[in-house]
Amino acid sequence: MKPPEIISTVRLILRKPSMDDAPAVFAGWVQDSEVTYFLTWLPHKNIGQTESMLTRAIAAWDGDSRFPYMITLKESGTVIGMIDPQIEGHKIAIGYVMNKDYQGKGYMTEATRAIIDWAFGQQSIYRVYATTDVENFASQRVLEKAGMQREGLLRKYIVHPNISDVPRDSYMYAIVK
């Protein structure tokens, strides 16, 4: 099962990444220490790191489990973030990141909801979930607005190298059909 290469919402187009996205991705968020604070990787120091990341994201589409999308504004085509659904049997995990200039406008909730809607249109998918750091209140709000419920606390779950080398607690959020 593969998702479509393009998903359209009211304000957004989610599409397969391309190498042409590298300048926008580098300028938009991967080098921004505020945006990457709660992520599992360090900010990029140069565009070469971004190109390597995009090469892996594009190649992932040749497999059968990970399908990263660029999030773009429908009207202008501006690249504003990424969302990365990963199929795990009967469930899909999602992760995401967005340029801080576009945060707080409902775009990530809209993109997340689009992935959930596609997922639940698949006969074999019953659960969409995400984890987020206990202090990442903005991400928690995105997941709640997308219809997910907080299921529990995952103690010492994941390392956020921008914060500490010690694993941090995360919340598990999910929605089921």
C-alpha positions as CSV (number, residue, x, y, z in Angstrom):
1,M,0.0,0.0,0.0
2,K,1.3,3.4,-1.0
3,P,-0.3,6.7,-0.4
4,P,-0.9,9.0,-3.3
5,E,2.1,11.2,-4.3
6,I,-0.2,14.3,-3.9
7,I,-2.8,15.0,-1.3
8,S,-4.8,18.2,-1.6
9,T,-6.5,20.0,1.2
10,V,-8.4,23.3,1.4
11,R,-5.1,25.4,1.8
12,L,-2.3,22.9,1.2
13,I,-0.8,20.5,-1.3
14,L,1.2,17.6,0.3
15,R,3.5,16.2,-2.3
16,K,6.5,13.9,-2.8
17,P,9.8,15.8,-2.1
18,S,12.3,16.8,-4.8
19,M,15.9,17.9,-4.8
20,D,14.6,21.3,-5.9
21,D,13.2,21.7,-2.4
22,A,16.6,21.9,-0.8
23,P,17.1,25.7,-0.7
24,A,13.6,26.2,0.8
25,V,14.0,23.4,3.3
26,F,17.4,24.7,4.4
27,A,16.3,28.3,4.7
28,G,12.9,27.4,6.2
29,W,13.6,25.1,9.1
30,V,16.4,22.5,9.1
31,Q,19.0,25.1,10.2
32,D,16.7,26.8,12.7
33,S,17.6,25.8,16.3
34,E,14.1,26.9,17.6
35,V,12.3,24.7,15.1
36,T,14.5,21.7,15.6
37,Y,14.6,22.0,19.4
38,F,12.2,19.0,20.0
39,L,13.4,16.9,17.1
40,T,15.7,13.9,17.1
41,W,18.4,15.5,14.9
42,L,20.6,18.5,15.2
43,P,20.2,21.6,13.0
44,H,21.8,21.4,9.6
45,K,25.1,23.4,9.3
46,N,25.0,23.5,5.5
47,I,22.8,22.7,2.5
48,G,24.7,19.5,1.8
49,Q,23.2,18.0,4.9
50,T,19.7,19.1,3.7
51,E,20.4,17.5,0.3
52,S,21.4,14.2,1.9
53,M,18.2,14.3,4.0
54,L,16.1,14.9,0.9
55,T,17.9,12.2,-1.0
56,R,16.8,9.7,1.7
57,A,13.3,11.2,1.8
58,I,12.9,10.7,-2.0
59,A,14.4,7.2,-1.9
60,A,11.9,6.3,0.9
61,W,9.1,6.4,-1.6
62,D,10.7,3.4,-3.4
63,G,10.0,1.3,-0.3
64,D,6.7,0.3,1.3
65,S,6.7,1.9,4.7
66,R,7.8,5.6,4.7
67,F,6.3,8.4,2.6
68,P,7.6,11.9,3.5
69,Y,5.6,14.7,2.1
70,M,6.5,18.4,1.5
71,I,3.8,20.6,2.8
72,T,3.2,23.5,0.4
73,L,0.7,26.3,0.2
74,K,-1.9,25.6,-2.4
75,E,-2.0,29.2,-3.8
76,S,1.7,29.9,-4.1
77,G,3.5,26.5,-3.9
78,T,5.6,27.8,-1.1
79,V,7.3,24.9,0.9
80,I,6.4,25.4,4.5
81,G,7.1,22.0,6.2
82,M,7.2,18.2,6.0
83,I,5.0,15.4,7.3
84,D,6.3,11.9,7.4
85,P,3.8,9.0,7.7
86,Q,5.3,5.6,8.3
87,I,3.2,2.5,7.8
88,E,3.6,-0.2,10.4
89,G,1.2,-3.0,9.6
90,H,-2.2,-1.9,10.7
91,K,-1.0,1.5,12.0
92,I,0.7,4.6,10.8
93,A,3.1,6.8,12.8
94,I,3.5,10.4,11.9
95,G,6.2,13.0,12.5
96,Y,6.3,16.5,11.2
97,V,8.2,19.8,11.1
98,M,7.2,23.3,10.0
99,N,8.9,26.6,9.2
100,K,8.2,28.8,12.3
101,D,6.8,31.6,10.1
102,Y,3.9,29.4,9.3
103,Q,3.3,27.9,12.7
104,G,0.2,28.7,14.7
105,K,-2.0,29.1,11.6
106,G,-3.6,25.6,11.5
107,Y,-1.5,24.3,8.6
108,M,0.1,21.4,10.5
109,T,-3.3,20.3,11.9
110,E,-4.7,20.4,8.3
111,A,-1.8,18.3,7.0
112,T,-2.1,15.8,9.9
113,R,-5.8,15.5,9.4
114,A,-5.2,14.9,5.6
115,I,-2.9,12.0,6.5
116,I,-5.4,10.6,9.0
117,D,-8.2,10.8,6.4
118,W,-6.2,9.0,3.8
119,A,-5.1,6.4,6.3
120,F,-8.6,5.6,7.5
121,G,-9.7,5.3,3.9
122,Q,-7.4,2.2,3.7
123,Q,-9.1,-1.0,4.8
124,S,-6.1,-2.3,6.7
125,I,-5.3,0.8,8.7
126,Y,-6.9,1.1,12.2
127,R,-4.6,3.4,14.1
128,V,-2.7,6.7,13.4
129,Y,-0.3,7.8,16.2
130,A,2.4,10.2,17.1
131,T,4.6,10.9,20.1
132,T,5.7,14.3,21.3
133,D,7.9,15.6,24.1
134,V,6.0,16.4,27.3
135,E,7.1,20.0,27.0
136,N,6.2,20.4,23.3
137,F,2.9,22.1,23.9
138,A,2.4,23.3,20.3
139,S,2.8,19.8,18.9
140,Q,0.4,18.4,21.6
141,R,-2.2,21.0,20.5
142,V,-1.8,20.1,16.8
143,L,-2.4,16.4,17.6
144,E,-5.5,17.2,19.7
145,K,-6.9,19.6,17.1
146,A,-6.4,16.8,14.5
147,G,-8.6,14.5,16.7
148,M,-6.0,12.5,18.5
149,Q,-6.2,11.6,22.1
150,R,-3.4,11.5,24.6
151,E,-3.1,7.8,25.6
152,G,-0.3,7.9,28.0
153,L,3.2,8.8,29.1
154,L,6.3,7.1,27.6
155,R,9.0,7.5,30.3
156,K,12.5,8.1,29.1
157,Y,11.3,7.4,25.6
158,I,13.5,9.4,23.2
159,V,16.6,11.5,23.0
160,H,16.3,15.1,21.8
161,P,20.0,16.0,21.2
162,N,19.2,19.7,21.1
163,I,18.0,19.4,24.7
164,S,20.0,16.6,26.3
165,D,21.7,13.3,25.7
166,V,19.4,11.8,28.3
167,P,16.2,10.2,27.0
168,R,13.1,12.4,27.7
169,D,9.5,11.6,28.5
170,S,7.0,11.7,25.7
171,Y,3.3,11.5,25.3
172,M,1.6,9.0,23.0
173,Y,-1.3,10.4,21.0
174,A,-3.5,8.3,18.7
175,I,-6.8,8.1,16.8
176,V,-8.4,4.9,15.9
177,K,-11.2,3.8,13.6
